[in-house]
């Protein structure tokens, strides 16, 4: 430890940075500046198939009476019908920013459609997410994060308006 300390001090004094800058983008690589996005995950669709396979046929005596019944084996297999998917979708920036007034509007719009029965508190809490997921699932988006398209459908965002 004592030998590395002078080396680190020398590197710092010489202006050599030991920390690399980290850059992160939130959204798809082709996102327009000023837009906000969320990552939606579509779960994989699995199919379970159960079948009965004959292990040994029944045995009958000379009179045709079953001496030993047939034996079957139950086989169960699972296969992936559709792979898990991830897709970026645009969301209102006011939602990303946690704007309580905008979130309260979401809650009121969902309550008017009888999808939300919680308090209008301006918090994007689990009951709000559940109501958003229910609203969007009927429109093909499995996410508790409100998409910009859903916000437009709810009348919360003007069509073509930037920055929301």
C-alpha positions as semicolon CSV with decimal commas, in nm:
position;residue;x (nm);y (nm);z (nm)
1;X;0,000;0,000;0,000
2;X;0,283;0,239;0,084
3;X;0,446;0,187;-0,255
4;X;0,131;0,258;-0,457
5;X;0,045;0,579;-0,273
6;X;0,336;0,783;-0,421
7;X;0,251;0,651;-0,768
8;X;-0,111;0,762;-0,734
9;X;-0,002;1,102;-0,603
10;X;0,238;1,140;-0,897
11;X;-0,034;1,045;-1,147
12;X;-0,273;1,295;-0,989
13;X;-0,012;1,571;-0,988
14;X;0,068;1,507;-1,354
15;X;-0,296;1,537;-1,448
16;X;-0,340;1,171;-1,542
17;X;-0,697;1,076;-1,473
18;X;-0,759;0,730;-1,330
19;X;-1,136;0,761;-1,364
20;X;-1,298;0,720;-1,703
21;X;-1,602;0,937;-1,772
22;X;-1,926;0,742;-1,793
23;X;-2,187;0,836;-2,049
24;X;-2,533;0,686;-2,052
25;X;-2,816;0,737;-2,291
26;X;-3,174;0,672;-2,195
27;X;-3,365;0,565;-2,500
28;X;-3,303;0,405;-2,835
29;X;-2,999;0,505;-3,038
30;X;-3,220;0,682;-3,294
31;X;-3,415;0,889;-3,037
32;X;-3,478;1,250;-3,126
33;X;-3,335;1,513;-2,890
34;X;-3,588;1,629;-2,633
35;X;-3,785;1,304;-2,633
36;X;-3,819;1,068;-2,338
37;X;-3,840;0,692;-2,353
38;X;-3,901;0,381;-2,145
39;X;-3,800;0,025;-2,211
40;X;-4,089;-0,216;-2,245
41;X;-4,042;-0,587;-2,196
42;X;-4,267;-0,839;-2,364
43;X;-4,251;-1,167;-2,174
44;X;-4,179;-1,489;-2,358
45;X;-4,482;-1,698;-2,445
46;X;-4,442;-2,059;-2,338
47;X;-4,650;-2,359;-2,432
48;X;-4,672;-2,670;-2,217
49;X;-4,764;-2,991;-2,399
50;X;-4,876;-3,298;-2,207
51;X;-4,916;-3,629;-2,386
52;X;-4,984;-3,989;-2,292
53;X;-4,746;-4,245;-2,446
54;X;-4,816;-4,616;-2,451
55;X;-4,548;-4,797;-2,251
56;X;-4,687;-5,149;-2,283
57;X;-5,002;-5,273;-2,452
58;X;-5,272;-5,458;-2,264
59;X;-5,239;-5,836;-2,237
60;X;-5,544;-6,058;-2,292
61;X;-5,586;-6,428;-2,229
62;X;-5,727;-6,674;-2,482
63;X;-6,083;-6,582;-2,379
64;X;-6,020;-6,212;-2,458
65;X;-6,022;-6,102;-2,094
66;X;-5,770;-5,834;-2,001
67;X;-5,508;-5,994;-1,780
68;X;-5,280;-5,693;-1,765
69;X;-5,401;-5,342;-1,853
70;X;-5,205;-5,117;-2,083
71;X;-4,954;-4,887;-1,916
72;X;-4,906;-4,529;-2,020
73;X;-4,646;-4,269;-1,937
74;X;-4,732;-3,901;-1,909
75;X;-4,476;-3,678;-2,079
76;X;-4,474;-3,303;-2,032
77;X;-4,261;-3,064;-2,233
78;X;-4,238;-2,689;-2,256
79;X;-4,138;-2,489;-2,561
80;X;-4,099;-2,120;-2,632
81;X;-4,364;-2,001;-2,877
82;X;-4,240;-1,641;-2,879
83;X;-3,910;-1,514;-2,741
84;X;-3,894;-1,242;-2,476
85;X;-3,869;-0,902;-2,638
86;X;-3,757;-0,553;-2,543
87;X;-3,875;-0,239;-2,713
88;X;-3,830;0,130;-2,648
89;X;-4,139;0,349;-2,654
90;X;-4,184;0,721;-2,614
91;X;-4,323;0,853;-2,287
92;X;-4,428;1,203;-2,180
93;X;-4,122;1,382;-2,039
94;X;-4,343;1,522;-1,761
95;X;-4,387;1,163;-1,640
96;X;-4,013;1,092;-1,650
97;X;-3,956;1,413;-1,455
98;X;-4,211;1,304;-1,193
99;X;-4,436;1,611;-1,237
100;X;-4,704;1,568;-0,965
101;X;-4,960;1,778;-1,156
102;X;-4,922;1,561;-1,467
103;X;-4,937;1,239;-1,265
104;X;-5,256;1,365;-1,096
105;X;-5,403;1,421;-1,445
106;X;-5,317;1,060;-1,532
107;X;-5,488;0,941;-1,214
108;X;-5,801;1,148;-1,286
109;X;-5,818;1,024;-1,647
110;X;-5,789;0,661;-1,536
111;X;-6,042;0,714;-1,254
112;X;-6,289;0,857;-1,508
113;X;-6,254;0,528;-1,701
114;X;-6,304;0,330;-1,376
115;X;-5,952;0,187;-1,392
116;X;-5,812;0,371;-1,091
117;X;-5,978;0,388;-0,750
118;X;-5,689;0,531;-0,546
119;X;-5,626;0,880;-0,417
120;X;-5,545;1,157;-0,664
121;X;-5,211;1,223;-0,497
122;X;-4,976;1,303;-0,786
123;X;-4,754;1,005;-0,705
124;X;-4,674;0,739;-0,964
125;X;-4,735;0,463;-0,712
126;X;-4,816;0,091;-0,761
127;X;-5,196;0,144;-0,791
128;X;-5,135;0,407;-1,062
129;X;-4,893;0,176;-1,247
130;X;-5,145;-0,108;-1,226
131;X;-5,421;0,110;-1,374
132;X;-5,188;0,229;-1,652
133;X;-5,090;-0,133;-1,727
134;X;-5,457;-0,234;-1,747
135;X;-5,535;0,058;-1,979
136;X;-5,240;-0,012;-2,207
137;X;-5,272;-0,392;-2,210
138;X;-5,604;-0,357;-2,392
139;X;-5,410;-0,161;-2,656
140;X;-5,121;-0,409;-2,692
141;X;-4,860;-0,256;-2,459
142;X;-4,772;-0,453;-2,147
143;X;-4,620;-0,179;-1,934
144;X;-4,703;0,019;-1,624
145;X;-4,516;0,320;-1,770
146;X;-4,756;0,546;-1,960
147;X;-4,665;0,574;-2,328
148;X;-4,702;0,901;-2,514
149;X;-4,960;0,734;-2,742
150;X;-5,167;0,631;-2,438
151;X;-5,132;0,981;-2,292
152;X;-5,271;1,117;-2,621
153;X;-5,557;0,864;-2,609
154;X;-5,635;0,977;-2,254
155;X;-5,635;1,339;-2,372
156;X;-5,334;1,435;-2,160
157;X;-5,091;1,526;-2,439
158;X;-5,169;1,726;-2,748
159;X;-5,102;1,552;-3,077
160;X;-4,773;1,668;-3,222
161;X;-4,676;1,874;-2,917
162;X;-4,308;1,855;-2,827
163;X;-4,157;1,845;-2,481
164;X;-4,436;1,667;-2,296
